[in-house]
Amino acid sequence: MAHQDYQSILDVTVHCANECEHCEDACIGSMPECARVCRDCAQICWTSGAYISRSSRFIPLILRSCIEICEACAAECEKHSENPHCQKCAEACRRAIEQFYKVATVAGVA
């Protein structure tokens, strides 16, 4: 697939990484486990974005890992309903997961 074919998934990936980093910063002192999983999720999203931006043939495989980590991040953040930043992070992860599944399923790795 050409780069332009991946633009929407790249946008979702960057948005998720940004929300995870914001949540990590907000949780670092009071909720270390949430901060850790957000850091991992942001990192895999940034890595996925790099693969997407260069239209790598490994995008579906990278996104499979990203799905697993985004699932863990969303589940952790959803535990903290009192924190709007956690809820925004969980929502961004869920949106990303939905898009990642589409690509991974088409490629036959989901």
C-alpha positions as CSV (number, residue, x, y, z in Angstrom):
1,M,0.0,0.0,0.0
2,A,1.1,3.5,-0.7
3,H,1.8,6.1,2.0
4,Q,-1.4,8.0,1.3
5,D,-3.4,4.8,2.0
6,Y,-2.1,4.7,5.5
7,Q,-2.6,8.4,6.4
8,S,-5.7,7.9,8.5
9,I,-4.1,5.1,10.5
10,L,-1.0,7.3,11.0
11,D,-3.2,10.1,12.3
12,V,-4.8,7.7,14.8
13,T,-1.4,6.3,15.8
14,V,0.0,9.7,16.5
15,H,-3.1,10.8,18.4
16,C,-2.9,7.7,20.6
17,A,0.8,8.2,21.3
18,N,0.1,11.9,22.3
19,E,-2.7,10.9,24.6
20,C,-0.6,8.2,26.2
21,E,2.2,10.6,26.9
22,H,-0.1,13.1,28.4
23,C,-1.7,10.5,30.6
24,E,1.8,9.2,31.6
25,D,2.8,12.7,32.7
26,A,-0.3,13.1,34.7
27,C,-0.1,9.7,36.4
28,I,3.6,9.4,37.0
29,G,3.5,10.4,40.7
30,S,0.2,8.9,41.8
31,M,-0.4,5.9,39.6
32,P,2.9,4.4,38.6
33,E,1.4,1.3,36.9
34,C,-0.8,3.5,34.7
35,A,2.2,5.7,33.9
36,R,4.3,2.6,32.9
37,V,1.7,1.1,30.6
38,C,1.1,4.5,29.0
39,R,4.8,4.9,28.4
40,D,4.9,1.5,26.7
41,C,1.9,2.3,24.6
42,A,3.2,5.6,23.5
43,Q,6.5,4.0,22.5
44,I,4.9,1.3,20.4
45,C,2.6,3.8,18.8
46,W,5.5,6.1,17.8
47,T,7.4,3.0,16.5
48,S,4.3,2.0,14.5
49,G,4.0,5.5,13.1
50,A,7.6,5.2,11.8
51,Y,6.8,2.0,10.0
52,I,3.5,3.5,8.7
53,S,5.2,6.7,7.4
54,R,7.7,4.7,5.3
55,S,5.0,2.2,4.1
56,S,6.9,-0.7,5.5
57,R,5.8,-4.2,4.5
58,F,6.0,-5.1,8.3
59,I,3.1,-2.7,9.2
60,P,0.6,-5.5,9.9
61,L,3.0,-7.3,12.2
62,I,4.0,-4.2,14.1
63,L,0.3,-3.3,14.5
64,R,-0.4,-6.7,15.9
65,S,2.0,-5.9,18.8
66,C,0.5,-2.4,19.0
67,I,-3.0,-3.8,19.4
68,E,-1.9,-5.9,22.4
69,I,-0.2,-3.1,24.2
70,C,-3.0,-0.6,23.4
71,E,-5.5,-3.1,24.8
72,A,-3.5,-3.2,28.1
73,C,-3.2,0.5,28.2
74,A,-6.9,1.0,27.6
75,A,-7.8,-1.5,30.3
76,E,-5.5,0.1,32.8
77,C,-6.7,3.6,32.1
78,E,-10.4,2.6,32.2
79,K,-9.9,1.6,35.8
80,H,-9.4,5.3,36.7
81,S,-12.8,6.8,35.7
82,E,-12.2,9.7,38.1
83,N,-9.3,11.0,35.8
84,P,-10.4,12.6,32.6
85,H,-6.8,12.2,31.1
86,C,-7.1,8.4,31.7
87,Q,-10.4,8.3,30.0
88,K,-9.1,10.3,27.0
89,C,-6.2,7.9,26.8
90,A,-8.4,4.9,26.9
91,E,-10.6,6.3,24.2
92,A,-7.6,7.0,21.9
93,C,-6.4,3.5,22.5
94,R,-9.7,2.0,21.6
95,R,-10.0,4.0,18.4
96,A,-6.5,3.0,17.5
97,I,-7.2,-0.6,18.2
98,E,-10.2,-0.5,15.9
99,Q,-8.1,0.9,13.0
100,F,-5.2,-1.4,13.7
101,Y,-7.5,-4.5,13.5
102,K,-8.6,-3.4,10.0
103,V,-5.1,-3.3,8.7
104,A,-4.0,-6.5,10.5
105,T,-7.1,-8.4,9.4
106,V,-6.7,-7.4,5.7
107,A,-3.1,-8.7,6.0
108,G,-4.2,-11.9,7.6
109,V,-2.3,-11.4,10.9
110,A,-5.1,-10.6,13.3
